Amino acid sequence: MHGQKFISELTANGRYSFTTEYAIKALDASPVAARAALRRLRQKGELAMPYKGFYVIVPPEFRNIGCLPESI
């Protein structure tokens, strides 16, 4: 599975956060390949990593601030 599709499926199911371990299993990739895919998504602003190994999906309307607002 491609990284973009992975986060699209999570948001479609109402999930906005996940761990590195979950992504490795869901992407069915090596840890190095999965981390590289997640790094690319972070560089695009589609993911934020508030804590090492924990990711938050940033919806398009909040990408200018780089994370979800605390009210959500």
N, CA, C and O atoms as a Maestro MAE file, in Angstrom:
{
 s_m_m2io_version
 :::
 2.0.0
}

f_m_ct {
 s_m_title
 :::
 protein
 m_atom[288] {
  # First column is atom index #
  i_m_mmod_type
  r_m_x_coord
  r_m_y_coord
  r_m_z_coord
  i_m_residue_number
  s_m_chain_name
  s_m_pdb_residue_name
  s_m_pdb_atom_name
  i_m_atomic_number
  :::
  1 25 0.847 -1.175 0.000 1 A "MET " " N  " 7
  2 3 0.000 0.000 0.000 1 A "MET " " CA " 6
  3 2 0.896 1.242 0.000 1 A "MET " " C  " 6
  4 15 1.962 1.249 0.615 1 A "MET " " O  " 8
  5 25 0.472 2.241 -0.663 2 A "HIS " " N  " 7
  6 3 1.178 3.518 -0.763 2 A "HIS " " CA " 6
  7 2 0.857 4.376 0.463 2 A "HIS " " C  " 6
  8 15 -0.242 4.286 1.009 2 A "HIS " " O  " 8
  9 25 1.801 5.199 0.894 3 A "GLY " " N  " 7
  10 3 1.617 6.033 2.079 3 A "GLY " " CA " 6
  11 2 0.411 6.945 2.008 3 A "GLY " " C  " 6
  12 15 -0.323 7.088 2.986 3 A "GLY " " O  " 8
  13 25 0.199 7.563 0.859 4 A "GLN " " N  " 7
  14 3 -0.942 8.473 0.675 4 A "GLN " " CA " 6
  15 2 -2.257 7.720 0.838 4 A "GLN " " C  " 6
  16 15 -3.185 8.215 1.477 4 A "GLN " " O  " 8
  17 25 -2.336 6.533 0.264 5 A "LYS " " N  " 7
  18 3 -3.549 5.719 0.371 5 A "LYS " " CA " 6
  19 2 -3.768 5.281 1.817 5 A "LYS " " C  " 6
  20 15 -4.903 5.222 2.289 5 A "LYS " " O  " 8
  21 25 -2.686 4.977 2.508 6 A "PHE " " N  " 7
  22 3 -2.758 4.566 3.909 6 A "PHE " " CA " 6
  23 2 -3.422 5.640 4.766 6 A "PHE " " C  " 6
  24 15 -4.336 5.338 5.534 6 A "PHE " " O  " 8
  25 25 -2.977 6.888 4.644 7 A "ILE " " N  " 7
  26 3 -3.575 7.941 5.477 7 A "ILE " " CA " 6
  27 2 -4.989 8.287 5.007 7 A "ILE " " C  " 6
  28 15 -5.827 8.690 5.814 7 A "ILE " " O  " 8
  29 25 -5.259 8.136 3.720 8 A "SER " " N  " 7
  30 3 -6.624 8.365 3.220 8 A "SER " " CA " 6
  31 2 -7.601 7.353 3.808 8 A "SER " " C  " 6
  32 15 -8.716 7.710 4.187 8 A "SER " " O  " 8
  33 25 -7.184 6.092 3.883 9 A "GLU " " N  " 7
  34 3 -8.042 5.061 4.451 9 A "GLU " " CA " 6
  35 2 -8.262 5.283 5.945 9 A "GLU " " C  " 6
  36 15 -9.362 5.064 6.452 9 A "GLU " " O  " 8
  37 25 -7.221 5.717 6.647 10 A "LEU " " N  " 7
  38 3 -7.382 5.994 8.075 10 A "LEU " " CA " 6
  39 2 -8.390 7.107 8.306 10 A "LEU " " C  " 6
  40 15 -9.283 6.971 9.142 10 A "LEU " " O  " 8
  41 25 -8.258 8.204 7.575 11 A "THR " " N  " 7
  42 3 -9.182 9.325 7.764 11 A "THR " " CA " 6
  43 2 -10.603 8.950 7.338 11 A "THR " " C  " 6
  44 15 -11.572 9.425 7.930 11 A "THR " " O  " 8
  45 25 -10.732 8.110 6.327 12 A "ALA " " N  " 7
  46 3 -12.059 7.662 5.896 12 A "ALA " " CA " 6
  47 2 -12.751 6.864 7.003 12 A "ALA " " C  " 6
  48 15 -13.979 6.821 7.078 12 A "ALA " " O  " 8
  49 25 -11.945 6.236 7.856 13 A "ASN " " N  " 7
  50 3 -12.481 5.466 8.978 13 A "ASN " " CA " 6
  51 2 -12.498 6.265 10.285 13 A "ASN " " C  " 6
  52 15 -12.748 5.706 11.353 13 A "ASN " " O  " 8
  53 25 -12.232 7.565 10.201 14 A "GLY " " N  " 7
  54 3 -12.310 8.421 11.376 14 A "GLY " " CA " 6
  55 2 -11.098 8.400 12.283 14 A "GLY " " C  " 6
  56 15 -11.167 8.876 13.416 14 A "GLY " " O  " 8
  57 25 -9.985 7.857 11.805 15 A "ARG " " N  " 7
  58 3 -8.755 7.817 12.610 15 A "ARG " " CA " 6
  59 2 -7.815 8.913 12.139 15 A "ARG " " C  " 6
  60 15 -7.604 9.092 10.939 15 A "ARG " " O  " 8
  61 25 -7.258 9.638 13.082 16 A "TYR " " N  " 7
  62 3 -6.343 10.719 12.758 16 A "TYR " " CA " 6
  63 2 -4.977 10.546 13.410 16 A "TYR " " C  " 6
  64 15 -4.142 11.449 13.348 16 A "TYR " " O  " 8
  65 25 -4.743 9.399 14.032 17 A "SER " " N  " 7
  66 3 -3.440 9.155 14.631 17 A "SER " " CA " 6
  67 2 -3.077 7.675 14.524 17 A "SER " " C  " 6
  68 15 -3.948 6.816 14.388 17 A "SER " " O  " 8
  69 25 -1.784 7.398 14.587 18 A "PHE " " N  " 7
  70 3 -1.285 6.030 14.511 18 A "PHE " " CA " 6
  71 2 0.171 6.016 14.959 18 A "PHE " " C  " 6
  72 15 0.802 7.064 15.091 18 A "PHE " " O  " 8
  73 25 0.691 4.825 15.189 19 A "THR " " N  " 7
  74 3 2.083 4.670 15.584 19 A "THR " " CA " 6
  75 2 2.912 4.179 14.397 19 A "THR " " C  " 6
  76 15 2.373 3.726 13.387 19 A "THR " " O  " 8
  77 25 4.213 4.278 14.540 20 A "THR " " N  " 7
  78 3 5.118 3.780 13.504 20 A "THR " " CA " 6
  79 2 4.911 2.286 13.302 20 A "THR " " C  " 6
  80 15 4.876 1.817 12.164 20 A "THR " " O  " 8
  81 25 4.773 1.539 14.379 21 A "GLU " " N  " 7
  82 3 4.587 0.094 14.287 21 A "GLU " " CA " 6
  83 2 3.320 -0.260 13.512 21 A "GLU " " C  " 6
  84 15 3.317 -1.194 12.709 21 A "GLU " " O  " 8
  85 25 2.250 0.487 13.755 22 A "TYR " " N  " 7
  86 3 1.006 0.255 13.029 22 A "TYR " " CA " 6
  87 2 1.203 0.516 11.533 22 A "TYR " " C  " 6
  88 15 0.715 -0.247 10.699 22 A "TYR " " O  " 8
  89 25 1.912 1.582 11.197 23 A "ALA " " N  " 7
  90 3 2.154 1.916 9.794 23 A "ALA " " CA " 6
  91 2 2.987 0.848 9.099 23 A "ALA " " C  " 6
  92 15 2.717 0.501 7.949 23 A "ALA " " O  " 8
  93 25 3.990 0.327 9.783 24 A "ILE " " N  " 7
  94 3 4.840 -0.719 9.198 24 A "ILE " " CA " 6
  95 2 3.991 -1.931 8.829 24 A "ILE " " C  " 6
  96 15 4.137 -2.489 7.742 24 A "ILE " " O  " 8
  97 25 3.108 -2.333 9.731 25 A "LYS " " N  " 7
  98 3 2.236 -3.489 9.465 25 A "LYS " " CA " 6
  99 2 1.226 -3.184 8.366 25 A "LYS " " C  " 6
  100 15 1.006 -4.008 7.478 25 A "LYS " " O  " 8
  101 25 0.613 -2.007 8.423 26 A "ALA " " N  " 7
  102 3 -0.425 -1.654 7.453 26 A "ALA " " CA " 6
  103 2 0.153 -1.469 6.051 26 A "ALA " " C  " 6
  104 15 -0.478 -1.839 5.061 26 A "ALA " " O  " 8
  105 25 1.346 -0.899 5.971 27 A "LEU " " N  " 7
  106 3 1.976 -0.684 4.667 27 A "LEU " " CA " 6
  107 2 2.627 -1.953 4.135 27 A "LEU " " C  " 6
  108 15 3.002 -2.022 2.964 27 A "LEU " " O  " 8
  109 25 2.761 -2.957 4.999 28 A "ASP " " N  " 7
  110 3 3.416 -4.221 4.633 28 A "ASP " " CA " 6
  111 2 4.779 -3.943 4.000 28 A "ASP " " C  " 6
  112 15 5.108 -4.434 2.921 28 A "ASP " " O  " 8
  113 25 5.554 -3.131 4.722 29 A "ALA " " N  " 7
  114 3 6.864 -2.710 4.223 29 A "ALA " " CA " 6
  115 2 7.901 -2.916 5.317 29 A "ALA " " C  " 6
  116 15 7.562 -3.142 6.479 29 A "ALA " " O  " 8
  117 25 9.151 -2.835 4.934 30 A "SER " " N  " 7
  118 3 10.216 -2.904 5.922 30 A "SER " " CA " 6
  119 2 10.164 -1.651 6.786 30 A "SER " " C  " 6
  120 15 9.615 -0.634 6.363 30 A "SER " " O  " 8
  121 25 10.726 -1.708 7.985 31 A "PRO " " N  " 7
  122 3 10.733 -0.508 8.835 31 A "PRO " " CA " 6
  123 2 11.403 0.691 8.161 31 A "PRO " " C  " 6
  124 15 10.945 1.822 8.323 31 A "PRO " " O  " 8
  125 25 12.462 0.462 7.421 32 A "VAL " " N  " 7
  126 3 13.159 1.556 6.740 32 A "VAL " " CA " 6
  127 2 12.269 2.180 5.668 32 A "VAL " " C  " 6
  128 15 12.188 3.404 5.568 32 A "VAL " " O  " 8
  129 25 11.602 1.351 4.869 33 A "ALA " " N  " 7
  130 3 10.736 1.857 3.798 33 A "ALA " " CA " 6
  131 2 9.524 2.583 4.379 33 A "ALA " " C  " 6
  132 15 9.127 3.630 3.868 33 A "ALA " " O  " 8
  133 25 8.934 2.036 5.440 34 A "ALA " " N  " 7
  134 3 7.768 2.678 6.052 34 A "ALA " " CA " 6
  135 2 8.144 4.032 6.648 34 A "ALA " " C  " 6
  136 15 7.413 5.008 6.482 34 A "ALA " " O  " 8
  137 25 9.281 4.093 7.339 35 A "ARG " " N  " 7
  138 3 9.707 5.374 7.922 35 A "ARG " " CA " 6
  139 2 10.012 6.402 6.832 35 A "ARG " " C  " 6
  140 15 9.752 7.592 7.011 35 A "ARG " " O  " 8
  141 25 10.559 5.951 5.715 36 A "ALA " " N  " 7
  142 3 10.834 6.866 4.603 36 A "ALA " " CA " 6
  143 2 9.528 7.422 4.037 36 A "ALA " " C  " 6
  144 15 9.444 8.611 3.728 36 A "ALA " " O  " 8
  145 25 8.514 6.576 3.901 37 A "ALA " " N  " 7
  146 3 7.213 7.027 3.395 37 A "ALA " " CA " 6
  147 2 6.590 8.029 4.367 37 A "ALA " " C  " 6
  148 15 6.031 9.042 3.945 37 A "ALA " " O  " 8
  149 25 6.686 7.748 5.655 38 A "LEU " " N  " 7
  150 3 6.140 8.665 6.658 38 A "LEU " " CA " 6
  151 2 6.904 9.981 6.675 38 A "LEU " " C  " 6
  152 15 6.308 11.043 6.852 38 A "LEU " " O  " 8
  153 25 8.214 9.917 6.492 39 A "ARG " " N  " 7
  154 3 9.022 11.139 6.437 39 A "ARG " " CA " 6
  155 2 8.607 12.013 5.249 39 A "ARG " " C  " 6
  156 15 8.510 13.233 5.379 39 A "ARG " " O  " 8
  157 25 8.365 11.393 4.100 40 A "ARG " " N  " 7
  158 3 7.926 12.156 2.925 40 A "ARG " " CA " 6
  159 2 6.583 12.829 3.173 40 A "ARG " " C  " 6
  160 15 6.379 13.975 2.772 40 A "ARG " " O  " 8
  161 25 5.671 12.129 3.829 41 A "LEU " " N  " 7
  162 3 4.366 12.707 4.147 41 A "LEU " " CA " 6
  163 2 4.498 13.846 5.154 41 A "LEU " " C  " 6
  164 15 3.751 14.822 5.081 41 A "LEU " " O  " 8
  165 25 5.432 13.736 6.084 42 A "ARG " " N  " 7
  166 3 5.683 14.839 7.021 42 A "ARG " " CA " 6
  167 2 6.228 16.055 6.289 42 A "ARG " " C  " 6
  168 15 5.842 17.185 6.586 42 A "ARG " " O  " 8
  169 25 7.115 15.833 5.342 43 A "GLN " " N  " 7
  170 3 7.701 16.940 4.581 43 A "GLN " " CA " 6
  171 2 6.643 17.664 3.755 43 A "GLN " " C  " 6
  172 15 6.751 18.868 3.523 43 A "GLN " " O  " 8
  173 25 5.625 16.938 3.314 44 A "LYS " " N  " 7
  174 3 4.527 17.550 2.560 44 A "LYS " " CA " 6
  175 2 3.528 18.261 3.477 44 A "LYS " " C  " 6
  176 15 2.657 18.990 3.004 44 A "LYS " " O  " 8
  177 25 3.656 18.047 4.786 45 A "GLY " " N  " 7
  178 3 2.736 18.657 5.734 45 A "GLY " " CA " 6
  179 2 1.486 17.841 5.989 45 A "GLY " " C  " 6
  180 15 0.560 18.319 6.645 45 A "GLY " " O  " 8
  181 25 1.441 16.620 5.485 46 A "GLU " " N  " 7
  182 3 0.259 15.787 5.649 46 A "GLU " " CA " 6
  183 2 0.243 15.050 6.981 46 A "GLU " " C  " 6
  184 15 -0.805 14.576 7.418 46 A "GLU " " O  " 8
  185 25 1.396 14.952 7.624 47 A "LEU " " N  " 7
  186 3 1.513 14.311 8.922 47 A "LEU " " CA " 6
  187 2 2.276 15.215 9.871 47 A "LEU " " C  " 6
  188 15 3.122 16.005 9.451 47 A "LEU " " O  " 8
  189 25 1.973 15.092 11.140 48 A "ALA " " N  " 7
  190 3 2.753 15.737 12.196 48 A "ALA " " CA " 6
  191 2 3.176 14.634 13.158 48 A "ALA " " C  " 6
  192 15 2.465 13.643 13.323 48 A "ALA " " O  " 8
  193 25 4.330 14.805 13.793 49 A "MET " " N  " 7
  194 3 4.800 13.828 14.759 49 A "MET " " CA " 6
  195 2 5.045 14.551 16.086 49 A "MET " " C  " 6
  196 15 6.157 15.010 16.349 49 A "MET " " O  " 8
  197 25 3.999 14.653 16.923 50 A "PRO " " N  " 7
  198 3 4.155 15.366 18.191 50 A "PRO " " CA " 6
  199 2 5.040 14.633 19.191 50 A "PRO " " C  " 6
  200 15 5.587 15.248 20.106 50 A "PRO " " O  " 8
  201 25 5.184 13.322 19.021 51 A "TYR " " N  " 7
  202 3 6.004 12.512 19.898 51 A "TYR " " CA " 6
  203 2 6.650 11.439 19.045 51 A "TYR " " C  " 6
  204 15 6.023 10.939 18.110 51 A "TYR " " O  " 8
  205 25 7.882 11.076 19.341 52 A "LYS " " N  " 7
  206 3 8.599 10.092 18.529 52 A "LYS " " CA " 6
  207 2 7.793 8.794 18.413 52 A "LYS " " C  " 6
  208 15 7.430 8.176 19.414 52 A "LYS " " O  " 8
  209 25 7.525 8.401 17.166 53 A "GLY " " N  " 7
  210 3 6.795 7.173 16.899 53 A "GLY " " CA " 6
  211 2 5.286 7.319 16.889 53 A "GLY " " C  " 6
  212 15 4.578 6.334 16.681 53 A "GLY " " O  " 8
  213 25 4.774 8.521 17.109 54 A "PHE " " N  " 7
  214 3 3.336 8.772 17.116 54 A "PHE " " CA " 6
  215 2 3.021 9.854 16.094 54 A "PHE " " C  " 6
  216 15 3.571 10.953 16.161 54 A "PHE " " O  " 8
  217 25 2.148 9.549 15.160 55 A "TYR " " N  " 7
  218 3 1.827 10.459 14.064 55 A "TYR " " CA " 6
  219 2 0.381 10.922 14.133 55 A "TYR " " C  " 6
  220 15 -0.500 10.190 14.582 55 A "TYR " " O  " 8
  221 25 0.154 12.140 13.684 56 A "VAL " " N  " 7
  222 3 -1.186 12.710 13.579 56 A "VAL " " CA " 6
  223 2 -1.383 13.143 12.132 56 A "VAL " " C  " 6
  224 15 -0.535 13.829 11.561 56 A "VAL " " O  " 8
  225 25 -2.499 12.741 11.547 57 A "ILE " " N  " 7
  226 3 -2.817 13.131 10.178 57 A "ILE " " CA " 6
  227 2 -3.369 14.549 10.214 57 A "ILE " " C  " 6
  228 15 -4.288 14.850 10.976 57 A "ILE " " O  " 8
  229 25 -2.806 15.407 9.392 58 A "VAL " " N  " 7
  230 3 -3.218 16.810 9.358 58 A "VAL " " CA " 6
  231 2 -4.144 17.012 8.154 58 A "VAL " " C  " 6
  232 15 -3.695 16.906 7.012 58 A "VAL " " O  " 8
  233 25 -5.419 17.300 8.390 59 A "PRO " " N  " 7
  234 3 -6.349 17.540 7.283 59 A "PRO " " CA " 6
  235 2 -5.926 18.791 6.490 59 A "PRO " " C  " 6
  236 15 -5.254 19.666 7.035 59 A "PRO " " O  " 8
  237 25 -6.310 18.878 5.225 60 A "PRO " " N  " 7
  238 3 -5.892 20.007 4.388 60 A "PRO " " CA " 6
  239 2 -6.185 21.378 4.981 60 A "PRO " " C  " 6
  240 15 -5.390 22.303 4.811 60 A "PRO " " O  " 8
  241 25 -7.305 21.526 5.670 61 A "GLU " " N  " 7
  242 3 -7.665 22.845 6.193 61 A "GLU " " CA " 6
  243 2 -6.775 23.302 7.345 61 A "GLU " " C  " 6
  244 15 -6.824 24.470 7.731 61 A "GLU " " O  " 8
  245 25 -5.959 22.400 7.901 62 A "PHE " " N  " 7
  246 3 -5.071 22.769 9.004 62 A "PHE " " CA " 6
  247 2 -3.589 22.673 8.647 62 A "PHE " " C  " 6
  248 15 -2.738 22.844 9.520 62 A "PHE " " O  " 8
  249 25 -3.271 22.410 7.403 63 A "ARG " " N  " 7
  250 3 -1.864 22.240 7.016 63 A "ARG " " CA " 6
  251 2 -1.054 23.521 7.127 63 A "ARG " " C  " 6
  252 15 0.167 23.469 7.272 63 A "ARG " " O  " 8
  253 25 -1.716 24.672 7.060 64 A "ASN " " N  " 7
  254 3 -0.978 25.924 7.189 64 A "ASN " " CA " 6
  255 2 -0.432 26.111 8.602 64 A "ASN " " C  " 6
  256 15 0.563 26.811 8.785 64 A "ASN " " O  " 8
  257 25 -1.075 25.488 9.621 65 A "ILE " " N  " 7
  258 3 -0.547 25.574 10.980 65 A "ILE " " CA " 6
  259 2 0.281 24.350 11.353 65 A "ILE " " C  " 6
  260 15 0.977 24.359 12.369 65 A "ILE " " O  " 8
  261 25 0.214 23.285 10.533 66 A "GLY " " N  " 7
  262 3 1.067 22.119 10.721 66 A "GLY " " CA " 6
  263 2 0.579 21.076 11.710 66 A "GLY " " C  " 6
  264 15 1.286 20.102 11.965 66 A "GLY " " O  " 8
  265 25 -0.604 21.249 12.272 67 A "CYS " " N  " 7
  266 3 -1.153 20.278 13.202 67 A "CYS " " CA " 6
  267 2 -2.638 20.539 13.373 67 A "CYS " " C  " 6
  268 15 -3.178 21.521 12.865 67 A "CYS " " O  " 8
  269 25 -3.288 19.636 14.103 68 A "LEU " " N  " 7
  270 3 -4.696 19.842 14.419 68 A "LEU " " CA " 6
  271 2 -4.807 20.870 15.532 68 A "LEU " " C  " 6
  272 15 -3.959 20.898 16.424 68 A "LEU " " O  " 8
  273 25 -5.834 21.717 15.503 69 A "PRO " " N  " 7
  274 3 -6.015 22.650 16.624 69 A "PRO " " CA " 6
  275 2 -6.420 21.864 17.864 69 A "PRO " " C  " 6
  276 15 -6.986 20.777 17.753 69 A "PRO " " O  " 8
  277 25 -6.139 22.398 19.024 70 A "GLU " " N  " 7
  278 3 -6.431 21.670 20.253 70 A "GLU " " CA " 6
  279 2 -7.918 21.486 20.511 70 A "GLU " " C  " 6
  280 15 -8.294 20.648 21.331 70 A "GLU " " O  " 8
  281 25 -8.769 22.240 19.839 71 A "SER " " N  " 7
  282 3 -10.217 22.126 20.051 71 A "SER " " CA " 6
  283 2 -10.829 20.895 19.412 71 A "SER " " C  " 6
  284 15 -11.988 20.579 19.678 71 A "SER " " O  " 8
  285 25 -10.077 20.194 18.575 72 A "ILE " " N  " 7
  286 3 -10.634 19.001 17.904 72 A "ILE " " CA " 6
  287 2 -10.435 17.781 18.769 72 A "ILE " " C  " 6
  288 15 -10.831 16.680 18.385 72 A "ILE " " O  " 8
  :::
 }
 m_bond[287] {
  # First column is bond index #
  i_m_from
  i_m_to
  i_m_order
  :::
  1 1 2 1
  2 2 3 1
  3 3 4 2
  4 3 5 1
  5 5 6 1
  6 6 7 1
  7 7 8 2
  8 7 9 1
  9 9 10 1
  10 10 11 1
  11 11 12 2
  12 11 13 1
  13 13 14 1
  14 14 15 1
  15 15 16 2
  16 15 17 1
  17 17 18 1
  18 18 19 1
  19 19 20 2
  20 19 21 1
  21 21 22 1
  22 22 23 1
  23 23 24 2
  24 23 25 1
  25 25 26 1
  26 26 27 1
  27 27 28 2
  28 27 29 1
  29 29 30 1
  30 30 31 1
  31 31 32 2
  32 31 33 1
  33 33 34 1
  34 34 35 1
  35 35 36 2
  36 35 37 1
  37 37 38 1
  38 38 39 1
  39 39 40 2
  40 39 41 1
  41 41 42 1
  42 42 43 1
  43 43 44 2
  44 43 45 1
  45 45 46 1
  46 46 47 1
  47 47 48 2
  48 47 49 1
  49 49 50 1
  50 50 51 1
  51 51 52 2
  52 51 53 1
  53 53 54 1
  54 54 55 1
  55 55 56 2
  56 55 57 1
  57 57 58 1
  58 58 59 1
  59 59 60 2
  60 59 61 1
  61 61 62 1
  62 62 63 1
  63 63 64 2
  64 63 65 1
  65 65 66 1
  66 66 67 1
  67 67 68 2
  68 67 69 1
  69 69 70 1
  70 70 71 1
  71 71 72 2
  72 71 73 1
  73 73 74 1
  74 74 75 1
  75 75 76 2
  76 75 77 1
  77 77 78 1
  78 78 79 1
  79 79 80 2
  80 79 81 1
  81 81 82 1
  82 82 83 1
  83 83 84 2
  84 83 85 1
  85 85 86 1
  86 86 87 1
  87 87 88 2
  88 87 89 1
  89 89 90 1
  90 90 91 1
  91 91 92 2
  92 91 93 1
  93 93 94 1
  94 94 95 1
  95 95 96 2
  96 95 97 1
  97 97 98 1
  98 98 99 1
  99 99 100 2
  100 99 101 1
  101 101 102 1
  102 102 103 1
  103 103 104 2
  104 103 105 1
  105 105 106 1
  106 106 107 1
  107 107 108 2
  108 107 109 1
  109 109 110 1
  110 110 111 1
  111 111 112 2
  112 111 113 1
  113 113 114 1
  114 114 115 1
  115 115 116 2
  116 115 117 1
  117 117 118 1
  118 118 119 1
  119 119 120 2
  120 119 121 1
  121 121 122 1
  122 122 123 1
  123 123 124 2
  124 123 125 1
  125 125 126 1
  126 126 127 1
  127 127 128 2
  128 127 129 1
  129 129 130 1
  130 130 131 1
  131 131 132 2
  132 131 133 1
  133 133 134 1
  134 134 135 1
  135 135 136 2
  136 135 137 1
  137 137 138 1
  138 138 139 1
  139 139 140 2
  140 139 141 1
  141 141 142 1
  142 142 143 1
  143 143 144 2
  144 143 145 1
  145 145 146 1
  146 146 147 1
  147 147 148 2
  148 147 149 1
  149 149 150 1
  150 150 151 1
  151 151 152 2
  152 151 153 1
  153 153 154 1
  154 154 155 1
  155 155 156 2
  156 155 157 1
  157 157 158 1
  158 158 159 1
  159 159 160 2
  160 159 161 1
  161 161 162 1
  162 162 163 1
  163 163 164 2
  164 163 165 1
  165 165 166 1
  166 166 167 1
  167 167 168 2
  168 167 169 1
  169 169 170 1
  170 170 171 1
  171 171 172 2
  172 171 173 1
  173 173 174 1
  174 174 175 1
  175 175 176 2
  176 175 177 1
  177 177 178 1
  178 178 179 1
  179 179 180 2
  180 179 181 1
  181 181 182 1
  182 182 183 1
  183 183 184 2
  184 183 185 1
  185 185 186 1
  186 186 187 1
  187 187 188 2
  188 187 189 1
  189 189 190 1
  190 190 191 1
  191 191 192 2
  192 191 193 1
  193 193 194 1
  194 194 195 1
  195 195 196 2
  196 195 197 1
  197 197 198 1
  198 198 199 1
  199 199 200 2
  200 199 201 1
  201 201 202 1
  202 202 203 1
  203 203 204 2
  204 203 205 1
  205 205 206 1
  206 206 207 1
  207 207 208 2
  208 207 209 1
  209 209 210 1
  210 210 211 1
  211 211 212 2
  212 211 213 1
  213 213 214 1
  214 214 215 1
  215 215 216 2
  216 215 217 1
  217 217 218 1
  218 218 219 1
  219 219 220 2
  220 219 221 1
  221 221 222 1
  222 222 223 1
  223 223 224 2
  224 223 225 1
  225 225 226 1
  226 226 227 1
  227 227 228 2
  228 227 229 1
  229 229 230 1
  230 230 231 1
  231 231 232 2
  232 231 233 1
  233 233 234 1
  234 234 235 1
  235 235 236 2
  236 235 237 1
  237 237 238 1
  238 238 239 1
  239 239 240 2
  240 239 241 1
  241 241 242 1
  242 242 243 1
  243 243 244 2
  244 243 245 1
  245 245 246 1
  246 246 247 1
  247 247 248 2
  248 247 249 1
  249 249 250 1
  250 250 251 1
  251 251 252 2
  252 251 253 1
  253 253 254 1
  254 254 255 1
  255 255 256 2
  256 255 257 1
  257 257 258 1
  258 258 259 1
  259 259 260 2
  260 259 261 1
  261 261 262 1
  262 262 263 1
  263 263 264 2
  264 263 265 1
  265 265 266 1
  266 266 267 1
  267 267 268 2
  268 267 269 1
  269 269 270 1
  270 270 271 1
  271 271 272 2
  272 271 273 1
  273 273 274 1
  274 274 275 1
  275 275 276 2
  276 275 277 1
  277 277 278 1
  278 278 279 1
  279 279 280 2
  280 279 281 1
  281 281 282 1
  282 282 283 1
  283 283 284 2
  284 283 285 1
  285 285 286 1
  286 286 287 1
  287 287 288 2
  :::
 }
}
